[in-house]
Amino acid sequence: MLRSKPKQNPADTSMPKKTKKQKLRAEKLRQTQFQISMAGPVKPQVGEAIPSPEISLPVKAELKEKTVGTAQTINTGSADSHVKKDLLKISLFTVFALVIQVVLYYLLRG
């Protein structure tokens, strides 16, 4: 008999597969987090400062270079005007719908 492949969920096919390098990074991160969580809280002696654990996540150099050179500013003026225009459209549509309902009510009532 021929076996057919199990049907996959369309959502599963949209996610790209992880590379071996990404899997190794994730495993290393899990191990360091597990070690930190297993260490548990340590009671410091009086007068000693509590050292904070330093965890550095690997960052791709190429991504770092791209983001350093470009600074983006957010123009809030245009965002506000778009919101105001949308609210005006919604309000006008709502008033129009209510007027139509009142007119239909009086026309169909009598």
N, C-alpha and C positions, 0 to 999 in steps of 0.2 A: 504494500500500500504506500501511496505517496503521502508524505506528511507536509502539511502546509505550514507556513510560518505563522506564529501567533499574531493576532491582530494587535497593532500598536495604537495607543491613544494618539490622536493628532497632536496633542500638546507635547507629547514626549519627543516627537520628531523635530520640533522647532528648536529645542535646546541643543547647542553644539556640544559634542563630546569633549570631555576633559582630556588634556594631554597627560602623558606620564609625568612630566615636570610639574604640572598643576596638582596632580594627585600626590606626588611626593611632598610638595609644599604643604598641602592640606594635612597630610599625615604628621609632618613635623610640627605643625602648629597645634594639632590635637595633642600630641605627646607633651609639648611644653605646657599647654594648659592643664593637662592631667597632672603633670608633676607639680605645678603650682598649687592646684587644688588639693593634692595629696599632702603637701607640706603642712597645710592647716595653719591656723593662727598660732603664732608664737608669742609668748608673753615676754616683752622686753624688760630688761632690768632697769631699775631706777636710774635715770640720767642718760640712758642710751637713746639715740634717735632711732626711729623705726625706718628701716630701709624699705624703699618701695621697689617691687620687682620691675625690671625694665624688660619689656618685650618689644622687639623690633620686628616688624613685618617686612617681608621682602617686597621691594618696590622695583618695578621695571624701570631701567634707566631711560629708555626711549620715551616712556610716558612722562617721566619727570622732566625731561628736556622740553617736551612739547608744552607742558603747562606752565613752566617757568617763564617762557618768553611772551606768552599772551596773557594780558590782564583784561578781563571783561568787566564792563560797567553795566549796571542794570538801570535802564531808563524807566523809572516808575511813572513818569508823566504819561507815557503812551499806554501803559497798563491801566492806569486809572481812567483814562479817557475811554478805553475799550469797555471797562466795567460799567462806566456811566452810560455809554451807548446801549449796552446790553440791558441794563436796568430800565432805561427809557423804552426800549422796544417791548420788553416784557410787560411793563406797566400799561403801555398803549394797547397791547393785545388783550390784556386782562379787562381793561375798561371797555374795549370794543365787544368782547365776548359777553360781558355783563349787560351792556346796552341791548345787544341782540336778544338775550334771554328775556329781558323785561319787555321788549317789543313783542316777541313771540307770545309771551304770557298773556298780554292784553289782547292780542289779535285772536288767539285761540280760545280765550276765555269767553268772549262775548259773541 
